[in-house]
């Protein structure tokens, strides 16, 4: 039996016969063998026309998953939420599953499925959860579609100010991103002007939602300026200088060496020799070698 050879798309030749094989719904289906290539082409073209498109397959797959989720989740209770229905919603091109839930307080809410069900679930109610003190308590940083803790992240900008970047022309551009939308704040000649524009935008967009969140939250968020996360430069350590008269183990410095980075030293045995300054500072060489004793001759 000769080896299979691919002649055209989805057509393979084996022992002078042409086999048609097409992938349908992720499975390879054999449509028979034919004596001529023309017959195989006709069968292949008909099979490809009847084959459902990728979008149709995805719709079928999503519909089947939605059906399974409805059977699994409807009627179940998570925290204070009872699931009444499961439906899909597109955000841009991405498909999300949402729940229609009734809270124990009587309110209706429509959270994302992953916010109620699963390991990353955060919602236990419609937001009416009463803590021990009787006040509203939020046990998550996710509030009104915004992760409030991210608003106070430290700056990674080279300018040292979050949302401010330097252009090639030497000016400074200020921007702010809030609830998935980037807002242009302008271009300024100085860093201080761009920093001030960014600070005013934070007061307008960030501060109100942080203050509202802190009134209900279990873990409060501290309001900081955009440049408060700027790292302070560490003070450089002063290099230790080697001075004449300094003693390092068995050696005493008597003068500077003939080369840069070397010092002239006298050992306790009387030997005078130039030594690398690094060896002196880090005790890599304690003597001229007399501490090791005489070398043993090889026999």
N, C-alpha and C positions, 0 to 999 in steps of 0.2 A: 504494500500500500504506500503510495507516494505521500509526501508531506503536503499539508494544507497550505495553499497560497492565496493571499488576498488579491483579488483581481480589481474590484471596485468597492465602493462603500457598501457594506453589509452583504457582499458577495464573496464567497470563498470557493476556490477550485480544488477538487480532490478527485484523482483518477479520471480526468477528462470530463467530470460532471461539475455543475455549478450549484452550490448550496446557498440558499438565502436565509440569513439570520438577522433579526431585528430586535432591538431592545424595547420592550413595552412595560411601562410601570416598574422599571428597575429589574426586569427579568428578561433573559435572552430567549427568544422564541424562534424555533426552527420552522420555516415555511416550505420545506421540501427541497429536492434536488432536480435539476433540469439539464437537458443535453446541450442546449445552446445558451449563449450569453444573453441573447435578446429576450428569451422567455424568462430568464432569471431577473432581468431588469424590470419587466412588466410587473412581475409578482412583487418585487421590492418596492416599486413606486406605489402600487396599490396599498401595500402594508404600511408604508410611511404616511400616506394620506389618511388612512383610517386610524393611525396611531394618535392618541390624544396629545395635545401640546403640554409643555412643562407647566404653564400657568393653570391649565385645566387639572393636571395631576395635583398641583399644590392646593387648588380649591377643594378637590375631593379629600385630600389628606387633612386639611384644616377643618372641613365639615365633619369628618369622622372623629377628629380629636375633640371638637366642640360637643358633639353628641355624647362622647364618653365622659367629658367633664361634667356635663349636665346630669348624667346618670349618677356620677360619683359625688357631686358637691351639693346639689339642690336639696334643701331641707336640713343640711348640717349646720352646726353652730360653732363659731370660732370666737372665743371671748364673749362679747356682748352682741355679736353680729350673727344673724341668721340669714343664710344664703337663699334667695328666692329665685334667682335666674343667673345664667352665664351667657355672655355675648361677646362678640369681637368688635374691635375698633382699630382703624388704621390711623397712626400718627406719622404723617409723611408716607413713606413706603413700608414702614415696619408695622407688623400686626401685633396687637396686644389683646389679652383677654381681660375683660372687666366683669365685675360682679354687681348684681342688684341685691342689696342687703337691707334688712330691717334691724335697727338697733333696739335694745331693750327699752330705751327711753321713748320709742315710737317714731324716731326720725328715719327717713330713707337716705341711703348713701350708695354711691357707685365707685368703690375703690378698684384699683388694679388688682388682679388676682394674686400676684406675687406679694402684695402688701398685706394680704390676709392669710394666705395659705402658703406653707413651705417654711424652709429654714430662715429665710430673710424676712419673714412676716413682721410687720411693725404695728399694724392697726388692730386694736382690740375693741374699738367702738367708733361711733361717728364723730368722737371728739368730746363727748359729754362725760367721760369717765370721771367719777368722783373719788378723790383720794381720801385718806383718813381725816384730813383737816376740813373736808367738805368743799374745798375749792377745786377748780379745774386743774388737772395735772397732766402734762404731756411727758411721756417717758421715751420720747424720740426726738432727734434733731430735725426730722422732716416735717415741715410746716407750710401749708398752702402751696405745695408743689416745689418748695425750695428747701434745700439742705442748709439750714441756718449756720451750722458750724463751718461750712466752706466759705462763708462770706468773710471770715476773719483769718483766712490762711495767710501765712507769711509770704512776703514778696519773693519771687524768683527772677524778677526783672533785673537786668544789668544796671539799670538806673538806680536801683535800690527802692523804688516806689512801685507798688503794685498797680498795673494798668498803664504805666508810663514807659514809653520806649523812645530811644533816640534815633532820629532819621539820619540818612547819609548827608543831608544838607546841614546837620548840626542842630536842628530844631528838635522839639520834644512833642510827641503825640500822646494824647490822653484818651483812654477808652475805659468803659465799664461794662461788664456782662451781668445781666440780672434776669433770672427766669428764662434762660436759654437764648436771650437776645443781646447782641453786642451793640452798644450805643457809643457813637463817636462824639467825643467832648471837645475836640479842636486840636490845633497845632500851635505851639507856643515857642517863643524864642528862648526862654529860660526854663530850667528844671523847676524852680520855685513856682512859676506861673502854672505849669502843667500839674504840679503837685496840688496846688490850691484848687484847680478845676476838678481833679479827681476827688479831693476831700469833700467838696460841695456836692458832687454827684453821690458819694457814699451817704452823706446826710439825707439826701433826697430819696434814694432807693433802699439802702441797707438799714439805716437806723430805725425807721418806722416798723419794719417787719421784725427786727430784733427786739425792740421794746415790747411789741405786741406778744411775741413769743415768750419773752421773759416773764410776763404776767401770768402765763399758764404753765410754764415749764418747770420740771423737776430739777433739771440741770441748766443753770443760767449761762448766758453767753455774754462775755465782757466786750463792750464796744471799744474798738481800737482804731487808730488812724492807719491809713494805708502804708505810711512809712515807719510805723512803730515796730515792724518786724525786721527792719534793716539791721544786719549784723554789724556789730562793732569790730573794728579792726584790732587784732591782737597786737599788743606792744611787742616789738622785736626784742629778742633776748640779746643782751650785750655779749659779744664774744670775749671769752676769757683770754686776756693777754699774758704772754710769758715774759716775765721781767728778769733782769740779771739779779742773781742771788736766790731765786726761787729754787726749792729743792723738790725733786720728784723721785721718791724711793731712794736709790743709791746714787742718783745723779744730782749735781748742782749746776745751775746755769751760770756760766762765766762771761758769755758774750753772744752776740748775734752770729748766725752762721753765714757762710759765703753765698748760700742760695736762699731764696725767699722761702719761708716756711720751715726753716731749719735753725737750730740753736746749738751753740758750742757748749758742751757739758763736760764736767770732770766727774768721773766715777769715784767712789769711795776707795777704790784700789789704786787711784792715781792716773788712770787712763783718761786721756782727753780725746773727745770724738764729737763730730757733728751728728745730731739726732733730729729726726722729723718731729715737728711740734705736735702732730696728732698722736704720735706714740707716747709723748710726755703727758699730754692732757688726759688720755684715756688709759694710762698705765699698761700700754701694750708692750713696753720694754722697760724692765725694772733696773737693769744694770748693763754694763758693757759685755757681760757674758761670764764674768768670773764666779757668779753664784752657781752656775751649772757645773763648775769644775772643769778640769782638763778633758779634752776629747779623747775617747777611747780609740786606739788604733785598731784598724781591721787586720786580723790575722789571716 
